[in-house]
């Protein structure tokens, strides 16, 4: 019998520790990683969410596990392994610059076979993307999980979250395959520039739509707002005007805000859904670091 207590939203991909250089030359450690942060925001917004990834059996992994549990993530999906932590050395935040330390790190040791029995029967949306699809052997395992979930009738959500590692030609097949089966794709204007180098913004967007003709695409443009592109046309929403402390977590917040809105509020009109996504991103921008907004905070800003 299927355990209905399993999450409706399962996020696959990397968790890591951000080592952020401070102005005084010291370094501060914070749990992070795009996929993990998407999952954390989903949970904080009230959606039953599981983060399916592997972290190290040390203080870095402990901090990620504790932060996930505090946010309300389903702890049955997190794997702990005896491998080094995945570290991102953040040498600059404005603009963001990273150096990744991840040779044979814990994230690469994620094993889909250790997932709880029956999880797929309960899931509505499966998310993947970011660095995890550019890191083998993890990428191949996640692509296989996405294909299996798609064949089982589950909806696939994809956030490429472009990074320099994705310039490697070996990344392209994973990107194209996942895009082709995705129902929901979130990209920023910067993602499009990286994924389709040399193309104009319109040509890059057309290229993505050609790869994913059946997908809804959420395009985020920072202070210029966001738009939702689907078979029904294009819907736009302005960015919320707030005091911006940091934009590092806005993309992840937008992704989780989008999926949580669809699953928790399926009857909400599309313009209101898009405005809610903008509100979730704005709350994240009001805090330093990759802040995970709550539904109450987003609703208060939305009005």
C-alpha positions in Angstrom: 0.0 0.0 0.0 1.3 3.4 -0.9 2.4 5.6 2.0 0.5 8.8 1.4 2.7 10.6 3.8 5.5 10.7 1.2 6.3 14.1 -0.3 4.4 15.5 -3.3 7.6 17.4 -4.3 10.9 15.5 -4.6 14.1 17.5 -5.4 17.1 15.7 -6.7 20.6 17.3 -7.0 23.5 18.8 -5.1 23.8 20.1 -1.6 27.0 21.8 -0.7 28.6 24.1 1.8 29.2 27.7 0.7 32.4 29.1 2.2 31.8 32.8 1.8 34.7 35.3 2.0 33.9 38.2 4.2 35.2 41.8 3.8 37.7 41.3 6.6 39.2 38.2 4.9 37.6 35.6 7.1 35.4 32.8 5.7 31.9 31.8 6.9 30.3 28.4 6.2 26.6 28.1 5.2 24.6 25.2 4.0 23.7 25.7 0.3 23.4 24.3 -3.2 20.7 25.2 -5.6 18.8 22.0 -5.6 18.9 21.7 -1.8 17.8 25.3 -1.4 14.9 24.8 -3.8 13.8 21.9 -1.6 14.2 23.9 1.6 12.1 26.8 0.2 9.4 24.4 -0.9 9.2 23.0 2.6 9.2 26.4 4.2 6.3 27.4 2.0 4.3 24.6 3.4 4.7 21.9 0.7 5.6 18.4 1.8 9.0 18.2 0.1 11.9 15.7 0.1 15.5 16.5 -0.8 17.0 13.4 -2.5 20.8 13.8 -2.3 23.9 12.8 -0.4 26.0 14.7 2.1 29.1 13.9 4.1 29.3 12.3 7.5 31.0 15.3 9.1 30.2 18.7 10.5 29.4 20.1 7.0 26.9 17.3 6.4 25.5 17.7 9.9 24.8 21.4 9.3 23.0 20.7 6.0 20.9 17.9 7.6 20.0 20.1 10.6 19.1 23.1 8.4 16.9 20.8 6.2 15.2 19.3 9.2 14.5 22.8 10.7 12.9 23.8 7.4 10.6 20.8 7.4 12.2 18.6 4.7 11.3 14.9 4.8 14.4 13.4 6.4 13.9 10.0 4.8 15.3 11.2 1.5 18.7 12.5 2.6 21.6 10.1 2.4 24.8 10.4 4.5 28.0 8.9 3.1 31.6 8.6 4.1 33.0 10.9 1.5 34.4 14.5 1.5 32.0 17.4 1.6 31.2 19.3 -1.6 32.5 22.9 -1.0 31.9 26.1 -2.9 34.4 28.8 -2.2 32.5 32.0 -2.8 35.3 34.5 -3.5 32.8 37.3 -4.4 29.1 37.8 -3.9 28.7 41.0 -6.1 29.1 39.8 -8.7 29.0 36.1 -7.6 32.2 34.2 -8.2 32.7 30.5 -7.2 35.5 28.0 -7.0 34.1 24.5 -6.5 36.0 21.8 -4.5 34.2 18.5 -5.2 36.5 15.7 -6.3 34.9 12.4 -5.2 32.7 14.4 -2.9 29.6 13.2 -1.1 27.0 14.4 -3.6 28.5 12.1 -6.3 27.7 9.0 -4.1 23.9 9.4 -4.1 22.2 6.1 -4.7 18.7 6.1 -6.1 18.3 2.5 -4.9 18.3 3.8 -1.3 15.1 5.9 -1.8 12.1 4.8 0.3 9.9 2.2 -1.3 6.8 3.7 -2.8 8.0 7.3 -2.9 7.3 7.7 -6.7 3.6 6.7 -6.3 3.0 9.7 -4.0 5.1 12.3 -5.9 3.5 14.8 -8.1 6.5 16.8 -9.3 10.2 15.7 -9.6 12.8 18.5 -9.7 16.4 18.3 -10.9 19.0 20.6 -12.4 21.9 22.8 -11.6 25.4 21.5 -11.1 24.3 17.9 -10.4 23.6 17.4 -14.1 27.2 18.4 -14.9 28.8 16.1 -12.4 29.3 12.4 -13.3 28.4 9.8 -12.3 25.6 11.6 -10.5 24.3 13.2 -13.6 23.6 9.9 -15.3 21.8 8.5 -12.2 19.6 11.6 -12.0 18.7 11.6 -15.7 17.7 8.0 -15.4 15.5 8.8 -12.4 13.9 11.7 -14.4 13.1 9.4 -17.3 11.6 6.7 -15.0 9.5 9.4 -13.3 8.3 10.8 -16.6 7.3 7.4 -17.9 5.4 6.9 -14.7 3.4 10.0 -15.4 5.1 12.3 -13.0 5.7 16.0 -13.9 9.3 17.0 -14.3 10.6 20.4 -13.1 14.0 21.6 -14.4 16.1 24.6 -13.4 19.4 24.5 -15.4 20.9 27.3 -13.2 23.9 27.8 -15.6 27.4 27.5 -14.3 30.8 27.4 -16.0 31.0 23.6 -15.7 28.1 23.4 -18.1 30.2 24.8 -20.9 31.7 21.2 -21.2 30.1 19.5 -24.2 29.5 16.5 -22.1 26.7 18.4 -20.3 24.7 19.1 -23.4 23.0 15.6 -23.8 21.7 15.7 -20.2 20.4 19.3 -20.7 18.6 18.4 -23.9 17.1 15.2 -22.6 15.8 16.7 -19.4 14.5 19.8 -21.2 12.6 17.5 -23.6 10.7 15.7 -20.9 10.2 18.7 -18.5 6.8 20.2 -17.8 8.2 23.2 -16.0 11.5 24.9 -16.8 12.8 28.0 -14.9 15.5 30.1 -16.5 17.0 33.5 -16.0 18.2 35.8 -18.7 21.7 34.9 -17.6 21.0 31.2 -17.9 19.8 31.6 -21.5 23.0 33.6 -22.3 25.1 30.7 -21.0 23.1 27.9 -22.4 22.9 29.4 -25.9 26.1 31.4 -26.3 26.2 33.9 -29.1 22.4 34.0 -29.4 20.2 37.0 -28.8 17.8 36.7 -25.8 14.9 36.0 -28.2 16.8 33.4 -30.1 18.0 31.7 -27.0 14.4 31.5 -25.7 13.3 30.2 -29.0 16.0 27.5 -28.8 14.8 26.4 -25.4 11.2 26.3 -26.6 12.3 24.1 -29.5 13.9 21.7 -27.1 10.9 21.7 -24.8 7.8 22.4 -26.9 5.4 21.1 -24.2 6.9 22.9 -21.3 5.8 26.0 -19.4 8.8 28.3 -19.1 9.3 30.7 -16.2 11.7 33.4 -17.3 13.2 35.5 -14.4 14.8 38.9 -15.2 15.8 40.3 -11.9 14.5 43.8 -11.4 12.7 43.7 -14.7 10.3 41.1 -13.4 9.3 37.7 -14.7 7.1 36.1 -17.3 5.5 32.7 -17.8 5.5 31.3 -21.3 3.0 28.5 -22.2 0.8 27.3 -25.0 -1.8 29.9 -23.8 0.6 32.8 -24.4 2.9 35.0 -22.3 2.0 36.3 -18.8 4.1 38.9 -17.2 4.5 40.2 -13.6 6.7 43.0 -12.3 9.3 42.5 -9.6 8.2 43.5 -6.2 9.9 46.7 -5.0 11.7 45.9 -1.8 15.0 46.8 0.0 17.3 44.3 -1.6 20.0 42.8 0.7 21.0 39.9 -1.6 19.8 38.2 -4.8 21.7 35.0 -4.4 18.6 32.9 -3.4 16.0 34.5 -5.6 16.1 32.0 -8.4 15.7 29.0 -6.1 12.9 30.8 -4.3 11.2 31.5 -7.6 11.4 27.9 -8.6 10.0 26.6 -5.3 7.4 29.4 -5.2 6.2 28.3 -8.6 5.8 24.6 -7.8 4.4 25.1 -4.4 1.8 27.5 -5.7 0.6 25.1 -8.3 0.4 22.1 -5.9 -1.0 23.9 -2.9 -3.3 26.4 -4.7 -4.3 24.7 -7.9 -7.4 27.0 -8.3 -5.5 30.2 -7.9 -5.7 32.3 -11.2 -2.5 32.4 -13.2 -1.8 36.1 -12.7 -2.1 35.7 -9.0 0.2 32.7 -9.1 2.8 34.7 -11.0 2.5 37.6 -8.5 3.0 35.1 -5.7 6.2 33.8 -7.3 7.4 37.4 -7.5 6.6 37.9 -3.8 8.5 34.8 -2.7 11.5 35.9 -4.7 11.2 39.4 -3.2 11.2 38.1 0.4 14.3 36.1 -0.4 16.0 39.3 -1.7 15.3 41.1 1.5 17.6 38.8 3.4 21.4 38.2 3.1 22.3 34.8 1.7 20.0 32.1 0.3 17.0 32.8 2.6 14.0 30.5 2.5 10.8 32.5 2.7 7.7 31.2 4.5 4.2 31.3 3.1 3.2 33.9 5.7 6.0 36.2 4.6 5.1 35.9 0.9 1.4 36.4 1.5 2.1 39.5 3.7 4.1 41.0 0.8 1.6 39.9 -1.8 -1.3 41.5 0.1 
